[in-house]
Amino acid sequence: MRELFSFLLFIAIAFSACNSDSETLRIAHLTDIHVSPGSEAEKNLDLVVDDINALQPDFVVVTGDLTNTGSNAELLAVKKVLDRLTVPYYTIPGNHETNWSESAGLMFNELWRKDRFVFSTDDYLFVGFNTGPYMKMGDGHVKQEDLKWLERVLNSDENKDKVLIAMAHYPLADGLDNWPDVVDILKKHDCKLDLCGHGHRLKLLNFEGIPGIMGRSLVTSQFDDPGFTLLELWNDSVFVFNKEPGESKREPFFAFNLLSPDTLETIPVSTRPDYSVNSKYPDVQVEFELKDTASIFTGPCLINDSILVYGNSLGYIKGLRIADKKVIWEHRYSGALYSTPVTNGEVVAFGNVEGEIVGLNVSDGSEVWSVNAGTPVLAEGIVENDALYIGGGHSGFFKIDISDGSVLWKYNDIDGLVQGKPALGNKEVVFGAWDRHLYSLDKETGSLRWKWNNGTSVKLYSPGNINPVISNGKVFIVAPDRYMTAIDLETGKQLWRTNEHQVRESMGISSDGTQVYAKLMNDSIIAVSSLTAIPKTLWTIDAGIGYDHNPCPLVAGHKWVAGATKNGLVTVVSSDGEQVLWKYKAGNSSINKIVTDDEGNLWITLMEGKVMKLRHPMNMR
């Protein structure tokens, strides 16, 4: 490392000596500060802000993970400290702000106006953008509209002659699903440097020839004391320092010339996505495909196999005629849509981040009714006998007549976002929330039958974004604590609990209810018996899906089980666990949901804005 540093420093100083009349631009780079009110991190950030104020750099950039859970209280606390800076500062969210945000990202935008920025100096253009992920586990992702914004900014005449420096939370590499799209745009505009976070270590990276500087976290095992990253841009060179409060600036941690791409030759780059798996299964037919102009966070909703409804990240809910892909109606709401639409065939219902649960006429898209939930609604509902059961953000859980929108009951005693889809029994509706609890309510009255938690105080282990399944008098869940749990449906008594398999949030159930399926975080799909009093694994199959934590539920037919990954791969295995039947890589972003039509075709939406229908002979009923 020292030999590499000496070489790079020699190049930087030698080049800069030819242009010694230029001024130095100093940037304080904060990232991964993870503040919560009253925490040690908040005290450390106070020290860093005091140090920056004494140092007086030209400006400060904060590249995400300002908080632990993205809560409003945490965001307010960190802003209070950052607002003490006496130099300009610019900030973008990280995955901790976009994955668990109680406001679905609205509070960040309210406090800092936008989740992206652009500004310039005489010589440099700085752009920062959100890399997600968005309200669920998955890889990072740059929204389609943000890619278009980036192109517009960089194509502007006033910006063309400036040196481009980009900033994002995720490195522009594996872990950011559409990194090739971002890198292609930046390379086209001769980007000289990218600043990022996420890895908590001060590190030099290679984004296909674009130098990347991963900033240190506020506290890291790499260094003994809290601190931040300081950059000095001098002529065409960059000097990078580890800066700790109260300590003088030491020698650069590394330095290099922005015009010398050979400085990155020994640093590996990510491999671009590989679609060769599709050639191995030629019987897969893509019978429907469209690309939206925005990203998609909802699943698809099929109505009589003739109308397709979905929502996008620009707030549009769209009804399409499947036969010709024509949009027959659409509405726009403020903020992205996350709630997958559900229907009784006449009305389609969903939630929005404005805090409404809405019912639209499926024929013309006219609004039939609206219920004010009070907080952002991200959950998918379920319909039974014209009754809609749906989580209403943080404010409660609703039973609504889907035909006219009348609230039949509301349960209020919840202290966390309800995000997943509920399950229905004969007498009960069961759902989880980000307050650590699984709830069972009486379907007729909305009264609490029981609630369960896993015994930990850690809210991020909550069954918040799960789809429980019910069979043989039991409720089955998998959750971020990586346990599968079976609970007595009548009493709420925990029957068994196991972490034998590394589960997370993706599960499903066989058509006859005897097998409970789960997608593991490393390659495999399992089946567990719903009949036994103790956990009994019926089969495990290595499906070759790699490391995955996409919460997309598994879907089962008569002889098959289908799962989907964070990188756009659909995998279908036999329901006896004996073989992989087929695979199809539809894109490289998270698949939101799989639904089936009357013929057994699979319909999917992908975060990158795709809607697809996949047909395979083995899935035909």
C-alpha positions in Angstrom: 0.0 0.0 0.0 2.8 2.4 0.9 4.6 1.7 -2.4 1.4 2.4 -4.3 0.8 5.6 -2.3 4.3 6.9 -3.0 4.0 6.2 -6.7 0.6 7.9 -6.9 1.7 10.9 -4.8 4.8 11.3 -7.0 2.6 11.5 -10.1 0.2 13.9 -8.5 2.9 16.3 -7.3 4.9 16.1 -10.5 1.8 17.0 -12.6 0.6 19.7 -10.2 4.0 21.4 -10.1 3.5 22.4 -13.7 0.4 24.3 -12.7 1.3 25.7 -9.2 -0.8 28.9 -9.6 -4.1 27.1 -9.1 -6.1 27.3 -5.9 -6.9 24.3 -3.8 -10.6 23.2 -3.4 -11.2 21.5 -0.1 -14.1 19.1 0.5 -15.2 17.5 3.7 -16.8 14.2 3.0 -19.1 12.7 5.6 -20.9 9.4 5.1 -22.4 6.5 7.2 -22.7 8.6 10.3 -25.7 6.6 11.6 -27.1 9.1 14.1 -30.0 8.5 16.5 -31.0 11.1 19.2 -28.8 11.0 22.2 -26.5 8.4 20.8 -22.7 8.4 20.9 -22.8 8.9 17.1 -24.6 12.2 17.7 -21.9 13.3 20.1 -19.2 12.3 17.6 -20.9 14.2 14.8 -20.9 17.3 17.0 -17.1 17.0 17.4 -16.7 16.5 13.6 -18.9 19.6 12.9 -16.8 21.7 15.3 -13.7 20.5 13.5 -15.0 21.2 10.1 -16.1 24.7 11.2 -12.5 25.4 12.4 -11.1 24.0 9.2 -13.4 25.9 6.9 -13.4 23.8 3.7 -15.2 25.1 0.7 -18.2 22.8 1.4 -19.3 19.5 2.9 -21.0 16.6 1.2 -22.9 13.9 3.1 -23.3 10.7 1.0 -26.0 8.8 2.9 -26.7 6.7 5.9 -27.3 9.7 8.1 -29.4 7.6 10.4 -30.0 4.1 11.6 -33.7 3.5 10.6 -34.6 6.7 8.7 -37.1 7.7 11.3 -38.3 11.2 11.5 -36.8 11.7 14.9 -33.4 10.5 13.7 -33.5 12.7 10.6 -34.4 15.8 12.7 -31.6 15.0 15.1 -28.9 14.7 12.4 -30.2 17.9 10.6 -30.0 19.8 13.9 -26.3 19.0 14.1 -25.5 19.4 10.4 -27.2 22.8 10.4 -24.4 24.0 12.7 -22.0 23.9 9.8 -20.7 27.3 8.8 -19.9 26.2 5.3 -22.5 25.0 2.7 -23.4 21.3 2.8 -25.1 19.0 0.4 -26.7 15.6 1.3 -28.2 12.6 -0.3 -29.9 9.6 1.4 -28.4 6.2 1.9 -30.0 2.8 2.2 -30.8 3.4 5.9 -33.0 6.4 4.9 -34.7 4.7 1.9 -35.2 1.2 3.2 -36.9 1.7 6.5 -38.2 5.2 6.3 -41.4 5.7 8.3 -42.3 8.6 5.9 -41.5 6.6 2.7 -38.7 9.2 2.1 -41.0 12.3 2.4 -39.3 13.6 5.5 -35.8 13.6 3.9 -37.1 15.6 1.0 -38.9 18.0 3.3 -35.8 18.6 5.3 -33.3 18.9 2.5 -35.7 19.8 -0.4 -34.5 16.9 -2.7 -32.9 13.5 -2.6 -30.4 14.7 -5.3 -28.3 17.8 -5.9 -26.3 19.6 -8.5 -24.0 22.6 -8.0 -20.8 24.0 -9.5 -17.7 26.0 -8.9 -15.6 27.8 -11.5 -14.0 24.6 -12.6 -16.0 21.7 -11.3 -19.6 20.3 -11.6 -20.8 18.2 -8.7 -23.9 15.9 -9.0 -25.3 13.7 -6.3 -28.2 11.2 -6.6 -30.2 8.7 -4.6 -29.3 5.0 -5.0 -32.0 3.5 -2.9 -33.1 0.7 -2.3 -36.7 1.8 -1.9 -38.7 0.6 1.1 -37.6 -3.0 0.9 -34.4 -5.2 1.0 -32.6 -5.4 -2.3 -29.6 -4.0 -4.1 -29.2 -0.3 -4.6 -31.0 1.2 -7.6 -31.0 4.6 -9.4 -34.5 5.4 -10.5 -35.2 5.7 -14.2 -36.3 9.3 -13.7 -33.0 10.1 -11.9 -31.0 8.6 -14.8 -32.9 10.9 -17.2 -32.3 13.9 -14.8 -28.6 13.1 -14.8 -28.5 13.0 -18.6 -30.3 16.4 -18.7 -28.0 18.0 -16.2 -24.8 16.8 -17.9 -26.1 17.7 -21.4 -26.7 21.3 -20.3 -24.5 23.8 -22.2 -23.5 25.6 -19.0 -22.0 22.4 -17.5 -20.2 21.0 -20.5 -16.8 22.6 -19.9 -16.6 21.7 -16.2 -14.8 18.8 -14.6 -17.5 16.3 -13.5 -17.5 14.8 -10.0 -20.3 12.5 -9.1 -21.6 11.4 -5.6 -23.8 8.6 -4.5 -24.2 6.4 -1.4 -23.5 3.0 -3.1 -20.3 2.4 -5.0 -21.0 2.3 -8.7 -20.4 -1.5 -8.8 -21.9 -4.8 -7.7 -24.6 -4.0 -5.1 -26.1 -1.2 -7.2 -28.2 -3.2 -9.7 -28.1 -0.7 -12.6 -24.5 0.5 -12.1 -23.7 0.0 -15.8 -26.4 2.5 -16.8 -24.9 5.1 -14.3 -21.3 4.4 -15.3 -22.1 4.7 -19.0 -23.7 8.1 -18.5 -20.8 9.3 -16.4 -18.1 8.0 -18.8 -19.9 9.6 -21.7 -19.5 12.9 -19.9 -15.9 12.2 -18.9 -16.5 12.0 -15.1 -13.2 12.3 -13.3 -14.2 11.1 -9.8 -17.0 9.5 -7.8 -17.4 9.9 -4.0 -19.4 7.2 -2.2 -20.0 5.5 1.1 -21.7 2.3 2.3 -18.5 0.3 2.9 -17.4 2.3 6.1 -13.8 2.2 5.0 -11.6 4.8 3.3 -10.7 3.1 0.1 -9.8 3.7 -3.6 -12.1 2.0 -6.1 -12.3 1.5 -9.8 -15.6 2.1 -11.6 -14.5 1.1 -15.1 -11.8 3.8 -15.2 -13.6 6.3 -13.1 -11.7 6.7 -9.8 -14.0 6.1 -6.8 -13.3 7.3 -3.3 -15.2 5.5 -0.6 -15.3 7.7 2.4 -14.7 6.5 5.9 -17.7 6.2 8.3 -18.0 8.4 11.3 -16.8 5.5 13.4 -14.9 2.6 11.8 -12.6 -0.2 12.8 -10.1 1.1 10.2 -9.2 4.0 12.5 -9.0 4.5 16.2 -11.0 7.7 16.5 -14.1 9.2 15.0 -13.5 11.4 11.9 -14.3 12.2 8.3 -12.6 12.2 4.9 -11.0 15.4 3.6 -10.3 15.9 -0.1 -8.1 18.6 -1.6 -8.4 19.2 -5.4 -5.3 21.0 -6.7 -4.9 21.5 -10.4 -5.6 18.0 -11.8 -4.8 16.1 -8.7 -6.7 14.9 -5.7 -5.2 14.4 -2.2 -7.3 12.3 0.3 -6.9 12.5 4.0 -8.3 10.8 7.1 -9.2 13.7 9.4 -9.9 13.3 13.1 -11.3 16.1 15.3 -8.6 18.1 17.1 -5.8 16.5 15.1 -3.8 18.3 12.5 -3.9 17.2 8.9 -1.4 14.4 8.3 0.1 13.0 5.1 -2.5 12.0 2.5 -4.0 8.5 2.8 -3.7 8.3 -1.0 -3.4 10.7 -3.9 -3.6 10.5 -7.6 -3.8 12.5 -10.9 -7.3 12.8 -12.2 -6.0 12.6 -15.8 -4.0 9.4 -15.3 -6.3 6.4 -15.5 -3.3 4.1 -15.1 -3.5 4.8 -11.3 -6.4 2.3 -11.2 -4.8 -0.5 -13.2 -4.3 -2.8 -10.2 -7.8 -2.3 -8.8 -10.5 -4.7 -10.1 -13.8 -3.7 -11.6 -17.2 -5.2 -11.4 -18.4 -7.7 -14.0 -21.4 -6.5 -16.0 -24.7 -8.6 -15.7 -24.7 -11.9 -17.6 -27.9 -13.0 -19.4 -26.5 -16.2 -20.8 -28.8 -18.3 -18.5 -31.7 -17.4 -20.9 -30.1 -19.5 -23.7 -30.1 -22.6 -21.5 -34.0 -22.5 -21.3 -35.2 -21.7 -24.8 -38.8 -22.8 -24.1 -39.4 -19.6 -22.1 -41.5 -17.2 -24.1 -41.8 -13.5 -23.3 -45.4 -12.9 -24.4 -45.8 -9.4 -23.0 -43.2 -6.8 -22.2 -43.3 -3.0 -21.7 -40.8 -0.5 -20.3 -42.2 2.4 -18.2 -40.5 5.8 -18.2 -40.2 5.5 -14.4 -39.2 2.8 -12.0 -41.8 0.4 -10.6 -42.1 -0.6 -6.9 -45.5 -2.3 -7.0 -46.4 -5.7 -8.2 -48.8 -6.2 -11.1 -52.6 -6.6 -10.7 -54.5 -8.6 -13.3 -58.2 -8.0 -13.8 -60.0 -10.7 -15.7 -56.7 -11.4 -17.6 -57.5 -8.4 -19.8 -56.5 -5.3 -17.8 -53.1 -4.8 -16.1 -52.8 -2.3 -13.3 -49.5 -1.1 -11.6 -48.1 2.0 -10.0 -44.7 3.7 -10.7 -42.1 5.8 -8.9 -43.5 9.1 -10.3 -46.8 8.4 -8.5 -48.8 7.2 -11.6 -51.3 4.4 -11.2 -52.0 3.0 -14.7 -54.6 0.7 -16.2 -53.5 -1.0 -19.5 -55.4 -3.1 -21.9 -53.2 -6.2 -22.2 -54.1 -6.9 -25.8 -52.5 -3.8 -27.3 -50.6 -2.4 -24.2 -52.7 0.8 -24.5 -53.0 2.9 -21.3 -56.8 3.2 -20.9 -56.6 5.3 -17.8 -54.1 6.8 -15.3 -54.0 9.0 -12.2 -51.0 10.7 -10.6 -50.4 11.1 -6.8 -47.6 12.8 -4.9 -44.7 10.6 -4.3 -43.8 7.0 -5.5 -46.4 4.3 -5.3 -45.4 1.2 -3.3 -48.8 -0.5 -2.6 -49.6 -3.3 -5.0 -53.1 -2.8 -6.3 -55.8 -5.4 -5.5 -59.3 -5.9 -6.9 -62.7 -7.5 -6.7 -63.0 -7.2 -10.5 -64.9 -3.9 -10.4 -62.8 -1.7 -8.1 -59.0 -1.6 -7.8 -57.6 -0.5 -4.4 -54.2 0.6 -3.3 -52.5 3.1 -0.9 -50.3 6.1 -1.6 -47.7 8.1 0.3 -50.1 11.0 0.7 -51.7 8.8 3.4 -54.8 7.6 1.4 -56.3 4.3 0.6 -58.0 4.7 -2.8 -60.6 2.8 -4.9 -60.8 3.3 -8.6 -63.2 2.0 -11.2 -61.4 -0.7 -13.2 -63.1 0.3 -16.5 -62.4 4.0 -16.6 -60.1 4.7 -13.7 -62.5 7.2 -12.0 -62.1 7.5 -8.3 -64.9 5.7 -6.5 -63.8 6.4 -3.0 -60.8 7.5 -0.8 -60.1 6.8 2.9 -57.7 9.0 4.8 -55.2 6.8 6.7 -53.1 9.7 7.9 -49.7 8.3 7.2 -48.1 6.8 4.0 -49.7 3.6 2.9 -47.2 1.1 1.4 -49.0 -2.2 2.2 -50.7 -4.5 -0.2 -54.2 -5.5 0.8 -56.2 -8.6 0.3 -59.9 -8.9 -0.8 -62.5 -11.4 0.4 -66.2 -11.1 -0.2 -65.8 -7.4 -1.2 -64.0 -6.7 2.0 -60.6 -5.1 1.7 -58.1 -5.8 4.5 -55.1 -3.5 4.4 -52.4 -1.9 6.6 -52.9 1.9 6.9 -49.3 3.1 7.3 -48.5 3.7 10.9 -52.0 4.6 11.9 -53.6 1.3 12.0 -55.2 -1.6 10.1 -58.4 -1.3 8.0 -61.3 -3.4 6.9 -63.0 -1.4 4.0 -65.9 -2.2 1.8 -64.1 -2.2 -1.5 -67.3 -1.3 -3.5 -68.1 1.9 -1.8 -65.1 2.7 0.6 -67.0 2.6 3.8 -64.7 1.7 6.7 -66.1 -1.4 8.4 -63.6 -1.2 11.2 -60.1 0.2 12.0 -57.6 -1.2 14.5 -55.4 1.6 16.0 -53.1 0.0 18.5 -50.0 -0.4 16.2 -46.7 1.4 16.7 -44.9 0.8 13.4 -45.4 0.7 9.7 -47.6 -2.1 8.3 -45.9 -3.0 5.0 -46.6 -6.6 4.0 -49.7 -8.4 2.8 -52.0 -9.9 5.4 -53.2 -13.5 5.5 -56.8 -14.5 6.1 -58.1 -17.4 8.2 -61.8 -18.4 8.8 -62.1 -16.0 11.7 -59.0 -13.9 11.6 -56.7 -11.6 9.6 -53.0 -11.9 10.4 -50.3 -9.3 9.6 -47.0 -8.0 10.8 -45.7 -4.5 11.5 -42.3 -2.7 12.0 -43.1 -2.5 15.8 -41.7 -6.1 16.4 -45.2 -7.7 16.4 -47.4 -10.1 14.5 -51.1 -9.4 15.0 -54.2 -11.5 14.7 -57.5 -9.5 14.5 -61.1 -10.8 14.4 -62.3 -10.4 10.8 -65.8 -9.3 11.8 -65.1 -6.9 14.7 -61.4 -5.8 14.3 -60.7 -6.7 17.9 -57.3 -8.1 18.9 -57.2 -11.9 19.2 -53.5 -12.0 20.0 -50.1 -10.5 19.1 -46.7 -12.1 19.1 -43.1 -10.9 19.0 -39.8 -12.7 18.8 -38.5 -11.5 22.2 -35.9 -9.0 20.8 -36.1 -5.2 21.2 -34.5 -4.7 17.7 -37.1 -3.2 15.5 -35.2 -4.1 12.3 -35.9 -7.7 13.1 -39.6 -7.1 13.0 -42.0 -9.0 10.8 -42.7 -5.7 9.0 -42.5 -6.6 5.4 -43.7 -10.2 5.4 -46.5 -12.2 3.9 -47.6 -14.7 6.5 -49.2 -18.0 5.4 -51.9 -19.9 7.2 -52.4 -23.7 7.0 -53.6 -26.5 9.3 -54.3 -24.3 12.3 -50.9 -22.6 12.1 -49.4 -19.2 11.0 -46.0 -19.4 9.4 -43.6 -16.5 9.0 -40.0 -15.8 8.0 -38.5 -12.5 9.1 -35.3 -10.4 9.1 -34.2 -12.1 12.3 -33.6 -15.2 9.9 -35.9 -17.5 11.8 -38.9 -19.4 10.5 -41.7 -19.5 13.1 -44.9 -21.5 13.5 -47.6 -20.0 15.7 -51.0 -21.5 16.8 -53.6 -19.7 14.8 -56.2 -19.8 17.6 -54.2 -18.8 20.6 -51.0 -17.0 19.3 -48.9 -19.5 21.2 -45.5 -20.1 19.6 -45.3 -23.7 18.4 -41.8 -23.8 17.1 -39.0 -21.6 15.9 -35.9 -22.5 13.9 -32.9 -20.8 12.3 -31.7 -24.1 10.8 -32.0 -22.4 7.4 -31.0 -18.8 6.6 -34.4 -17.4 5.7 -35.4 -13.8 5.5 -38.7 -12.4 4.2 -39.6 -14.5 1.1 -42.0 -17.4 1.5 -45.1 -19.1 0.0 -47.4 -22.1 0.3 -48.4 -25.1 -1.8 -51.8 -25.2 -3.5 -53.0 -27.9 -1.1 -51.5 -26.2 2.0 -49.3 -29.0 3.1 -45.9 -27.4 2.2 -44.6 -24.1 3.3 -41.9 -22.7 1.0 -39.0 -20.3 1.8 -36.3 -18.8 -0.4 -33.0 -18.8 1.5 -30.3 -16.1 1.4 -27.8 -18.4 -0.4 -29.0 -20.3 -3.5 -31.6 -22.6 -2.0 -35.4 -23.0 -1.8 -36.9 -25.3 0.9 -40.2 -26.9 1.7 -41.3 -27.4 5.3 -44.3 -29.5 6.4 -47.3 -27.6 7.7 -48.7 -30.7 9.3 -46.1 -31.6 12.0 -45.8 -30.3 15.5 -42.1 -29.7 15.1 -40.1 -28.2 12.2 -39.7 -30.8 9.5 -37.8 -30.0 6.3 -39.3 -32.0 3.4 -36.8 -31.0 0.8 -34.0 -28.5 0.0 -32.9 -27.7 -3.6 -29.9 -25.7 -4.6 -31.6 -23.4 -7.1 -28.4 -21.6 -8.0 -29.8 -18.2 -7.3 -26.7 -16.9 -5.5 -26.8 -14.5 -2.5 -30.3 -13.0 -2.3 -32.5 -11.1 0.1 -35.3 -9.9 -2.2 -38.6 -10.2 -0.2 -40.7 -11.2 -3.3 -43.0 -14.0 -2.1 -42.8 -17.4 -3.7 -45.7 -18.6 -5.9 -46.7 -22.2 -6.4 -48.7 -24.1 -9.0 -49.7 -27.7 -9.0 -46.2 -29.0 -9.9 -43.9 -26.0 -9.6 -42.7 -23.3 -7.2 -41.4 -19.9 -8.5 -39.1 -17.5 -6.8 -37.5 -14.2 -7.9 -34.3 -12.4 -7.0 -33.0 -8.9 -6.4 -31.2 -9.2 -9.8 -34.1 -10.0 -12.0 -33.9 -13.8 -12.1 -37.0 -15.9 -12.1 -36.3 -19.5 -11.0 -38.9 -22.3 -11.2 -38.4 -25.6 -9.4 -40.5 -28.7 -9.2 -42.8 -29.0 -6.2 -41.1 -32.2 -5.1 -37.7 -30.3 -4.9 -36.2 -32.7 -7.4 -35.1 -30.3 -10.2 -34.9 -26.8 -11.5 -37.5 -26.6 -14.2 -36.5 -23.3 -15.8 -34.9 -19.9 -15.3 -35.2 -16.5 -17.0 -33.2 -13.4 -16.3 -35.7 -10.6 -17.0 -33.4 -7.7 -16.0 -30.9 -6.8 -13.3 -33.1 -5.2 -10.6 -35.5 -6.5 -7.9 -38.6 -8.3 -9.1 -41.4 -6.9 -7.0 -43.9 -9.7 -7.3 -45.0 -12.7 -9.3 -48.6 -13.3 -10.1 -50.2 -16.0 -12.3 -53.0 -15.8 -14.8 -55.6 -18.4 -15.5 -53.3 -20.4 -17.8 -50.3 -20.5 -15.3 -48.3 -17.8 -17.0 -46.1 -15.7 -14.7 -46.5 -11.9 -14.6 -43.8 -9.8 -13.0 -42.7 -6.2 -12.5 -39.1 -5.2 -12.1 -37.8 -2.1 -10.3 -36.1 -0.9 -13.4 -39.5 -0.2 -14.9 -40.3 -3.5 -16.7 -43.6 -5.4 -16.8 -43.4 -8.9 -18.3 -45.4 -12.1 -18.9 -43.4 -15.3 -19.0 -44.8 -18.5 -20.5 -43.3 -22.0 -20.2 -45.0 -25.4 -21.0 -44.2 -26.8 -17.6 -46.4 -24.1 -15.9 -49.5 -24.7 -18.0 -52.4 -25.9 -15.9 
